[in-house]
């Protein structure tokens, strides 16, 4: 039994364009191609796609994913490894759900929320090593000091703006805004203000901002914040708008 590319795209949440790209680079060839040229995928191909999607969630780029898949002949063993990661993520998300419920309940009842309950599961230190490798130990230390110095209310407000900004970018992309348009550039300015808050009031320089903008596309973990579906172009919209503004064209 196999499934046509349109059905696989719908079930997996990725585009047919992405599936065709995976085929072109040898990452996920279809199990067969009909005489009409339509790609079909069997259970073995879907198992490989499942692993690709999970590795993307871990932040790996496509070349790295190919290396992992090519080096693991035992699909079930690899899936067990992924299952362990998923279960850890499930536990973390469950803690976040309880934290948000705690905030809602205490606010509704007029009682005082507990800071450790409000922020349980929101571990900002999980990228410590990566931040230090990319931007140095001082960058992480400054960020960590800023975050720990915020009140529970300020932390909740910053996270709320993070979510609102991500949704505003998705809405802008869905509306078909040109990255150079006034609407997109106003959003880019809002994004810079958000970054400035995270950098303790110091706005990112031109090159720093451009580097961040490109990372939103290059790193799947960041791209996912601005895409309603994987590779739908939302992250590219953010990147182009930010770079346009950084170049002084806004």
Buried (B, 14 or more C-beta within 10 A) or exposed (E): EBBBBEEBBEEBEBBBEBBBBBBEEEBBBBBEEEEEEEBBBEEEBBBBBBBBBBBBBBBBEBEEBBEBBEEEEEBEEBBEEBEEEEEEEEEBEEBBEEBBEBBEEBEEEEEEBBEEBBBBBBEBEEBBEEBBEEBEEEEBEBBBEBBEEEEBEEBBEBBEBEEEBBEBBBBBBEEEBBBBBEBBBBBBBBBBEBBEBBBEEEEBEEEBBBBBBEBBBEBBBBBBBBBEBBBBBBBBBBBBBBBBBBEEEB
